[in-house]
């Protein structure tokens, strides 16, 4: 039987220093061991009324801001402000990270991608409005939408027992997003893979003077082929020798760039290429944005042994 899991924020930790708040002080997960946490009303109601957990029962707790899990003990069980005490930090598996960069699709598709990518172990999600995004809204309105997406992500963390709740952010466009993540420096750091998933364009043959880059963009390799050529080897029965991303000799940071309905424009493809993103395919068929995002996250999750 799974141990129940509850989500909390740093501002719910009691015994806080009077002079310096957690927002002002950089807090590490180890700082929370031994501290008491007052759960939110919704989490308290779930603990006391739905699960009927009594005092003294051991549970799991997850800090939103730190992305860290803990074992905890219930000190007080009620429907409005249950209290738990952090006992110890749960062991974490070191290794690879997967970051999803999502050109905003329609609202329903965006919520589905958020939920499923969290279940598949994505570490962070960066939303941005691509040129072909159909639901452009102001930054203020998107902040409200982001609150709903965060609630969806938290529910997915609890349901799936994902290792952490992903960090979520928003930028107005693709170039702003990539500049924020990678800065102005060019060239890939060791252990970093930047992939943009595009649909193969096989209906037209190559142009007579087509460059290698244009040919690669028109008929990109499969994402699995790219990762294999980057260090993995195929073994018997189609297995990945060494089991995945964490066995490439070092931890791997994988960036997955997914476009909205209709894909990226040529301008956006050139921007991504300027930030050293490699074009990869998810197969021979044209996928909806939500299918492409979930498939890419699923492949990445398998390779990192989520």
N, C-alpha and C positions, 0 to 999 in steps of 0.2 A: 504493500500500500504506500502510495506517495505521501510524503510529508507535506501538509498544506503550506502554501507560500503566500507571503504578504508583502506589499510594496510600500515603501515609505520614502520621504524626502528628508534632506538634512535639517530643514526647519522644524521637523517633528521630533528631533532628538532632544531629550531633556538634559539637565545638568550642563547647560551651555554656559560658556564664559560670559560674564556680564559685560565685559568691555569689548570683546571681539566676537562678532557673529560668524557663523559658518560661511556666510556669503563673502565675508571679508577675509577669512582665514582659509588657507588651503588645507583641506582636510584629507587625510588618507584613510583607507578602510580600517587600518589597525587602530586608528584613533577612536573608532566607534565601539570597540570591544569593551564590554562592561557597562555601556551606556543604556539608558532606558529610552524607549521610543513610544510615543503616543500615536497610535494608528488613526487614520482619517475615519470619518463617520462611516463611509461606505465600506472600508476594510474592516472596521469594528463590527458593523452589522453582519458582514459575511462571516467573521470569526465566531461571533456569539450566537447569532440567530440561525444562520444557514448551516454552519458546520458544528455548532454547539460545542465549541472547544472550551474546556475548563481551565482554571489556573493550574500551573505546574506542567502543562503539556508542552512538549518541544515542537517548534515550528521552524520553517525557513523564512528568512526576511531578505529583501532585495532593495538596495539603495538606488534610486533613480539616477542621481547625479554622478555617483561614483561607479555605477555599473558593477557593483560587487554584491556577492551573496554571503549570507551569514546564517549560522544556526542560532536560534533564540528560544527563550522560555517565556510562556505567557504568565504575566504577573497579575493582570486584572482582565476579566472578560465581561464586557458589557457592549451594548449596541451603539454607543455614542463615542467612547474614547477608551478603547482597550489599550492596555499597556503591555509591552514586551521588553525583555532585557536581552541585549546582544551578548551571546556567549562566546562565539569564536567565528573567525572568517572561514568560509568554505574554500577548500583548495581549488585553484584555478589551473586550467591547462594552458601553459604558455604556447605561443605559436602565431599562426597566421591571422590576418584580419581581412574582412571583406567589406568594402564600402560601396554602396549602391548610389549612383548619381542618376536621378530620375527626371527626365523632361516631363512636365506635368501632363498626364493624360486626363480623361474625364474623371469627375469626382468619384464615381462608384469604382472605377478601375483603380484609381489611386488608393482608395481605402483597402481594396483587395490586395494590391501589391504590398502595402504596408504590413498588413496582417500576415501574409504568407512569407514575406522576406524575413520578418522577425522569427517566425517559427523555424525557418531554415538557417538561422544563426547569423544573419547580417549584423555587423557591428555598428554601422551608422548609415543614415539615409540623408542625402542632400537633394532637396527638391529645387527645381528651377523652371522658369517659363521658357520653353523653347519657342522658336518662331512659329511652329505649327501647333502649339498647344491651343486648345479650343476654349479654355476656361480662364483666361487672363483676368485677374482681379488685383486690387490694390494690395500693397504690402500689409496695410492695416487689416484688411479683410482676410488675407491669407493667414495672419497670426491667429485669428480665431479658428480658421480651418486647421491650422497646425495643432491647436489644442485638442481638437477631436481626433486627429491622427495619432497624437501622443496617447490618448485614452485607448485607442484601438491597439496600439503597440503594447501598452501595459497589459491589456487583457490577453494578448497573444503570448507575452512573456509568462504570465501565470499559467496559461493553458498548456504551453509547450515545454515549460521548464527550460527555456532558453537561458544560456549562460549570463546574458545581460540584456538590459533594455537599450536599444541603439540610441545613439545621439542623433537628433534630428535638427536640420537647419534648412534655411531657405535663402536663395539669391535670385535676383530678378532675371538673370540670363545665363547662358552657358559659359560665356567668357568670364563673367564675374565669378561663377562657381569654380572654374578651373584655376583662375588666378588666386582665389582664396585658398584653395587646397595645395597648389603646387608652387605658387610664387612666380617669379620671373625667370628662375633658373631653368635651363633646358638640359636634357639628358636624364635618364632614369637612374635613380639610386639603386644600389644593390638590393636585390630581393623584392623589387617593386614591379608590378605588372599593371599597365593601364590599357584596358580593353574597351572598345566601342563596338556594340553589337549592331550590325546592319544586315538588311536582307540582301541576299545575293541577286545580282541582276544578270540573269543568264539568257534573257530573251534576245539580246543584241550581241553580235560578235565583237571582237576587239577592233578598235580603230587602228588604221595603218601606223600612225605615229604615236600610239598609246604608250605612256610612260609606265615604268614598273609600278610606281605608286598608284596610278590610275587603274592598272590591271588588278592590283592587290585590293583596291577599294571595290572594284566591280565584282570580283570573285574571291572574297576573303576566305581564309581557311576556317575550318570548324574551331570553336573555342577549345575543344579537347585537343585538337591537333596542335594548336598554338602552345598550350600548356605543356604538352608532351615534348615539343621541340625546345621548350625552355628548361627542360631538366628531367622530366619524368620519362620512364620507359615502359613500354607495353610488355607484359609478361604472359605466361600461359593463361589460357581461357579468357583472354581479354582483360585480365586484372591489371591494375596499376601497381607496378613494382614499387615498394616503399610506401604505398597506401595513400599518397596524396601530397598536398601542398606543404605540409609541415616536414616532409622528408626530402625536401630539395636541398638540404644542407644548411638551411637557415630559415628563419621565419619569413613569411611572404606577406606583403601588403598588396591586395588585389583590388583594383578600382574597376567597377562595372558601369559603363555609361549606356543608358537605355533611353531611347527617344519616345515621343508621344505618338498618337495615331498619325500616320503619314510619314513618320520618320524624321530624320534631320535634313535640313537644307544643305546645299553645297557649301554655303558659307560656314555653317556650323561644323560640317565635316572637316573643312580646312582648319578651323579653329582647333578642333580636337587633335588633328594631326600635328599642329604646331606645338601642342603640349605633349607630344610623343605618345599619343594613343594609337594602339594597333587595331586595325579593323579585323573583326572576327564574325563568323556566321554561327547561327544556332540551328542550321539545317537548310534544306532545300525549299521549304515552304515559307510564305510570308505570314508572320505571326502578329497577333494583336499585341499591343504594348504590354498588357498585363501578362499574357502568356510568355512573351519574351523575357520579361523581368523575373517571373517565377522560375522559368527554366534555367536562366543564367544563375540565379541564386541557388537553385537546387543542385546544379552541377558543381558549383563552388563549395556548397555544403557537403556534398559527397566527397569531394577531393580533400577537404580539410577534416573529414571524419567527425562531422557534427554528431 
